[in-house]
Amino acid sequence: ARTHLNLGFASNRWTSDVKSVLDHLRTSNRSSLTTTARDSKSGRIFRNTFSLLQDASGCHIGTVILTKEIAAPRYVGFAAGDCRADLETLSRRLGGLLVECLETLSDVLESREPYTLGHSLRVRDLAVAMARERWGASMDLAAVSLAGQLHDIGKVAVSPDILTKPGRLTDEEWSIIRTHPVVGESIMQPVARLGEIAKAVRHHHERFDGSGYPDHLAGNAIPALARILAIADSYDSMTSVRPYREAISPSEAINEIQANAGVLYDPDWVRVFLKLMRRNKSE
């Protein structure tokens, strides 16, 4: 025989819905459920917690229902808390969906520009390796990874004719190319949790001496993520074929970055990059 034990106020009207709540618990693999209900006759508000009792084999042997009257202000607080939790969950899910869309968009962008196919993933991998080298494996590297993968997402607003032009770009074409960091940031702005990544995307073409774009930031005013990306992006760009130039060798690219430590690139991150390259070469 199944036992239903009700502790507290048993006279409120929610009892007519008990069967449907218990049926839901048994079919949803949940062990407990809390609801709130108002007695339509007295106006009193109750908080009801339903808990299933199971034996060692998991068989349902009874139900405990705890009922407690709560004051109206507390009820409002509970309801508001539930709404906030629902909104936060929805926000996280929407943010996750947008990130997936951005990653897909990045892949599509590279597929239309064969000269840079795989560029974002290589930048991502090098940036993550540099961050792990300096900050350790315990550091959450998700932001570094996503920033690397999405750093050129703003190029979606640049004509493929410019991106794949075989000759040298005109000043006007370069000015269009240089809008991509700002466009990339604007694409990410709707998702609050991408704020740090959006800033890295905006500033990954800044240079340590202030000669970069779009804001001519210098030194430590450039976000750390952007300083990492600047090196990873430059290295992969130099060692990859472009429509307007041939690639240079990895050793030449390493020497170029080393020569510009403290000028174009953060010298501390250049040291990390060089240490990583030396170890990879020895392996």
C-alpha positions as CSV (number, residue, x, y, z in Angstrom):
1,A,0.0,0.0,0.0
2,R,1.3,3.5,-0.8
3,T,1.4,6.0,1.9
4,H,0.9,9.8,1.4
5,L,1.9,11.8,4.5
6,N,0.9,15.5,4.5
7,L,2.5,17.7,7.1
8,G,1.3,21.2,7.7
9,F,-1.9,22.9,6.4
10,A,-4.0,20.3,4.8
11,S,-7.1,22.3,4.2
12,N,-6.0,24.5,1.2
13,R,-7.5,23.9,-2.2
14,W,-4.4,22.8,-4.0
15,T,-5.2,19.1,-3.0
16,S,-7.2,18.7,-6.1
17,D,-4.0,19.0,-8.2
18,V,-2.0,16.6,-6.0
19,K,-2.6,13.6,-8.3
20,S,-1.3,15.4,-11.4
21,V,1.8,16.6,-9.6
22,L,2.6,13.1,-8.3
23,D,2.1,11.7,-11.8
24,H,4.5,14.2,-13.2
25,L,7.1,13.3,-10.5
26,R,6.9,9.6,-11.3
27,T,7.3,10.1,-15.0
28,S,10.0,12.8,-15.0
29,N,12.7,11.1,-13.0
30,R,12.6,13.9,-10.4
31,S,12.5,13.1,-6.7
32,S,10.9,16.3,-5.5
33,L,8.9,19.3,-6.8
34,T,8.0,22.6,-5.1
35,T,4.9,24.6,-6.0
36,T,3.1,27.6,-4.7
37,A,-0.7,27.9,-4.6
38,R,-3.3,30.3,-3.3
39,D,-6.4,29.2,-1.5
40,S,-9.2,30.8,-3.5
41,K,-11.5,30.9,-0.5
42,S,-9.2,32.4,2.2
43,G,-6.6,34.0,0.0
44,R,-3.8,32.4,2.0
45,I,-0.7,31.3,0.0
46,F,1.0,28.0,0.5
47,R,4.4,26.6,-0.6
48,N,4.1,22.8,-1.2
49,T,7.0,20.4,-1.5
50,F,6.3,17.0,-2.9
51,S,9.0,14.3,-2.3
52,L,8.8,10.7,-3.5
53,L,9.9,7.9,-1.1
54,Q,11.7,5.0,-2.8
55,D,13.0,1.7,-1.5
56,A,16.6,0.4,-2.2
57,S,15.5,-0.9,-5.6
58,G,14.1,2.5,-6.6
59,C,10.5,1.4,-6.3
60,H,8.0,4.1,-5.3
61,I,6.7,3.3,-1.8
62,G,5.1,6.6,-0.8
63,T,5.0,10.4,-0.9
64,V,5.8,13.1,1.6
65,I,4.0,16.4,1.0
66,L,5.2,19.3,3.1
67,T,2.9,22.3,3.1
68,K,3.7,25.7,4.6
69,E,1.8,28.9,4.6
70,I,3.9,31.9,3.4
71,A,3.2,35.6,3.6
72,A,2.4,37.5,0.4
73,P,5.7,39.4,0.2
74,R,7.7,36.2,0.5
75,Y,5.5,34.6,-2.2
76,V,6.4,37.5,-4.5
77,G,10.0,37.0,-3.7
78,F,9.9,33.3,-4.5
79,A,8.1,34.1,-7.8
80,A,10.6,36.8,-8.7
81,G,13.4,34.4,-7.9
82,D,11.9,31.7,-10.1
83,C,11.5,34.3,-13.0
84,R,15.1,35.4,-12.6
85,A,16.4,31.8,-12.7
86,D,14.3,31.2,-15.8
87,L,15.6,34.3,-17.5
88,E,19.2,33.5,-16.6
89,T,18.8,30.0,-18.0
90,L,17.2,31.3,-21.2
91,S,19.9,33.9,-21.5
92,R,22.6,31.3,-21.3
93,R,20.9,29.1,-23.8
94,L,20.5,32.0,-26.3
95,G,24.1,33.0,-25.7
96,G,25.2,29.5,-26.4
97,L,23.2,29.4,-29.6
98,L,24.6,32.7,-30.8
99,V,28.2,31.5,-30.1
100,E,27.4,28.4,-32.2
101,C,26.1,30.6,-35.0
102,L,29.2,32.8,-34.8
103,E,31.5,29.7,-35.0
104,T,29.5,28.5,-38.1
105,L,29.7,31.9,-39.6
106,S,33.5,31.9,-39.1
107,D,33.8,28.6,-40.9
108,V,31.6,29.9,-43.8
109,L,33.7,33.0,-44.0
110,E,36.9,31.1,-44.3
111,S,35.4,28.7,-46.9
112,R,34.8,31.6,-49.3
113,E,38.4,32.8,-48.8
114,P,40.6,29.8,-49.7
115,Y,43.9,31.7,-49.0
116,T,42.9,31.9,-45.3
117,L,41.2,28.5,-44.9
118,G,42.0,27.2,-41.4
119,H,43.6,30.5,-40.4
120,S,41.2,31.1,-37.4
121,L,41.7,27.6,-36.0
122,R,45.4,27.9,-36.3
123,V,45.4,31.2,-34.5
124,R,43.1,29.7,-31.9
125,D,45.4,26.8,-31.3
126,L,48.5,29.0,-31.0
127,A,46.9,31.5,-28.7
128,V,45.6,28.8,-26.4
129,A,49.1,27.2,-26.3
130,M,50.7,30.5,-25.4
131,A,48.1,31.2,-22.7
132,R,48.6,27.7,-21.3
133,E,52.4,28.2,-21.4
134,R,52.2,31.4,-19.3
135,W,49.1,30.8,-17.1
136,G,49.1,27.1,-16.7
137,A,46.7,24.3,-17.5
138,S,44.4,25.2,-14.6
139,M,43.5,28.5,-16.2
140,D,40.1,28.6,-18.0
141,L,41.2,29.0,-21.6
142,A,37.7,29.0,-23.1
143,A,37.8,32.8,-23.7
144,V,41.2,32.5,-25.4
145,S,40.0,29.7,-27.6
146,L,36.8,31.5,-28.7
147,A,38.6,34.8,-29.2
148,G,41.1,33.1,-31.5
149,Q,38.4,31.3,-33.5
150,L,36.3,34.5,-33.9
151,H,39.0,37.2,-34.2
152,D,38.3,37.8,-38.0
153,I,34.5,37.4,-37.8
154,G,34.1,41.0,-38.8
155,K,35.4,40.2,-42.3
156,V,31.9,38.9,-43.1
157,A,31.2,42.6,-43.9
158,V,34.1,42.8,-46.4
159,S,33.6,42.0,-50.1
160,P,35.2,38.7,-51.2
161,D,36.6,40.6,-54.2
162,I,38.7,42.6,-51.7
163,L,39.7,39.6,-49.5
164,T,40.8,37.5,-52.5
165,K,42.2,40.3,-54.7
166,P,45.5,39.0,-56.3
167,G,47.3,42.3,-56.4
168,R,48.1,44.9,-53.8
169,L,45.2,46.6,-52.2
170,T,44.4,50.3,-52.7
171,D,44.2,52.7,-49.8
172,E,40.4,52.6,-50.0
173,E,40.4,48.8,-49.9
174,W,42.7,48.8,-46.9
175,S,40.4,51.2,-45.1
176,I,37.6,48.7,-45.7
177,I,39.6,45.8,-44.5
178,R,40.5,47.7,-41.3
179,T,36.9,48.0,-40.3
180,H,36.6,44.3,-39.6
181,P,37.7,44.4,-35.9
182,V,35.0,47.0,-35.1
183,V,32.4,45.1,-37.0
184,G,33.5,41.9,-35.2
185,E,33.0,43.5,-31.9
186,S,29.5,44.8,-32.8
187,I,28.4,41.3,-33.9
188,M,29.3,40.0,-30.4
189,Q,27.8,42.9,-28.4
190,P,24.3,41.4,-28.0
191,V,25.8,38.6,-25.8
192,A,26.9,40.1,-22.5
193,R,29.2,37.2,-21.6
194,L,31.2,37.7,-24.7
195,G,32.3,41.2,-23.6
196,E,36.0,40.3,-22.9
197,I,36.2,38.3,-26.2
198,A,34.5,41.2,-28.1
199,K,37.2,43.6,-26.8
200,A,40.0,41.2,-27.9
201,V,38.4,41.0,-31.4
202,R,38.3,44.8,-31.6
203,H,41.9,45.3,-30.6
204,H,43.8,42.3,-32.1
205,H,45.4,44.6,-34.7
206,E,46.6,47.2,-32.1
207,R,50.3,47.4,-31.8
208,F,52.4,47.8,-28.7
209,D,53.8,51.1,-29.7
210,G,50.4,52.5,-30.6
211,S,50.7,52.3,-34.3
212,G,47.9,49.8,-34.8
213,Y,44.2,50.1,-35.3
214,P,41.3,50.9,-34.7
215,D,42.0,52.9,-31.5
216,H,45.8,53.2,-31.5
217,L,46.1,51.7,-28.1
218,A,49.6,51.1,-26.7
219,G,51.2,48.9,-24.1
220,N,49.1,47.4,-21.4
221,A,46.1,49.5,-22.5
222,I,45.7,46.8,-25.1
223,P,43.7,43.9,-23.6
224,A,45.8,40.9,-22.7
225,L,43.8,38.6,-25.0
226,A,44.3,41.0,-27.9
227,R,48.1,41.1,-27.2
228,I,48.2,37.3,-27.5
229,L,46.1,37.3,-30.6
230,A,48.3,39.9,-32.2
231,I,51.3,37.5,-32.1
232,A,49.3,34.4,-33.1
233,D,47.6,36.2,-35.9
234,S,50.8,37.7,-37.3
235,Y,52.7,34.4,-37.2
236,D,50.1,32.5,-39.0
237,S,49.5,35.3,-41.6
238,M,53.3,35.6,-42.3
239,T,53.6,31.8,-42.8
240,S,50.6,31.5,-45.0
241,V,50.2,32.3,-48.7
242,R,48.2,35.4,-49.5
243,P,46.8,36.5,-52.9
244,Y,49.3,39.4,-52.9
245,R,52.4,37.7,-51.5
246,E,54.1,34.4,-50.8
247,A,54.5,32.9,-47.4
248,I,57.8,33.2,-45.4
249,S,59.3,30.3,-43.5
250,P,58.4,29.7,-39.8
251,S,62.0,30.6,-38.8
252,E,61.7,33.9,-40.7
253,A,58.4,34.7,-39.1
254,I,59.8,33.9,-35.6
255,N,62.7,36.2,-36.2
256,E,60.4,39.0,-37.4
257,I,58.2,38.8,-34.3
258,Q,61.3,38.7,-32.1
259,A,62.8,41.8,-33.8
260,N,59.5,43.7,-33.1
261,A,59.2,42.8,-29.4
262,G,58.4,46.0,-27.6
263,V,57.6,47.7,-30.8
264,L,54.7,45.9,-32.4
265,Y,54.2,43.1,-29.9
266,D,54.1,42.8,-26.1
267,P,57.7,41.7,-25.1
268,D,56.5,39.5,-22.3
269,W,54.2,37.6,-24.6
270,V,56.9,37.4,-27.3
271,R,59.1,35.6,-24.8
272,V,56.3,33.1,-24.2
273,F,55.9,32.7,-27.9
274,L,59.6,32.1,-28.4
275,K,59.8,29.6,-25.6
276,L,56.9,27.7,-27.1
277,M,58.4,27.7,-30.6
278,R,61.8,26.5,-29.3
279,R,60.2,23.6,-27.4
280,N,58.1,22.6,-30.4
281,K,61.1,22.7,-32.7
282,S,63.1,20.4,-30.3
283,E,60.2,18.0,-30.2
